[in-house]
Amino acid sequence: MEKYVTKVLLVEDEKVARDTLSFYLNTIFDEVTIASNGAEGLNTFKEQLSKNKYFDLILTDLKMPHKSGMSMIDGILKIMPEQRFIIVSAHKNQEDLLKLINLHVLGYFTKPLNIDNMMQILQKVKKEVLSSKLDNILDKDLIKLNEIYTYHKIKNKLYNLNLNVKLSKKELDILKVLINNMGELVPVEQFKKDVWGDVQTNDSAFRTVMKRLKDKVKDNDFIISHKGYGYIVEMPL
């Protein structure tokens, strides 16, 4: 998998705790952004979101000036309900704990901080973040063509269940044209232009490669031929 940069927002008003948490967060995560109160934290979150960026984790105190951590969390969840949080607090307030149960809170650190315990939880959270990111990438880029075949857009690979279907470069190029135009009828001339770079390419050359491709997906052929017009891969249901 392509390296994914993990990003954390730390919201803490106490300088000593902020410096300590920042140091340890930087040993685990790739980027750590700091805010000194809830209002600043919410504004930072919104600024990043306006740039189509977001934080994998927000670590925040609850009792802060200008805007409490709980108020900040409420504001963020209205914008991004799936946002993950870790809470830092000098006390475990029962009312706060009850409210946090149904939120995306992955941990609760009490001050003074237990470094060993904190590091274990942060390492675990990072693994969860990366695992979730991988799942999202796979879900986004893996196209289900039918009950048997799937196609991975980034890797440009075809799978029969979990097995990679070995295709030649021209077969893959034809498949890619079909996938990029999924749900649309692709005329033979477009294959010649996109795959061979020449609309004058001999028809027999195209038909030979297309036949080889269709033979390799005969278990449940998803490439539909419209004689005299072209080929189509229907949009998955």
Secondary structure as UniProt FT lines:
FT   STRAND          7..11
FT   HELIX           15..28
FT   STRAND          31..35
FT   HELIX           38..50
FT   TURN            51..52
FT   STRAND          57..61
FT   HELIX           69..79
FT   TURN            81..82
FT   STRAND          85..89
FT   HELIX           94..100
FT   TURN            101..102
FT   STRAND          105..110
FT   HELIX           115..141
FT   STRAND          142..144
FT   STRAND          149..152
FT   TURN            153..156
FT   STRAND          157..160
FT   TURN            161..162
FT   STRAND          163..165
FT   HELIX           169..180
FT   TURN            181..183
FT   HELIX           188..191
FT   HELIX           192..196
FT   TURN            199..200
FT   HELIX           203..216
FT   TURN            217..219
FT   STRAND          223..226
FT   TURN            227..229
FT   STRAND          230..233
//
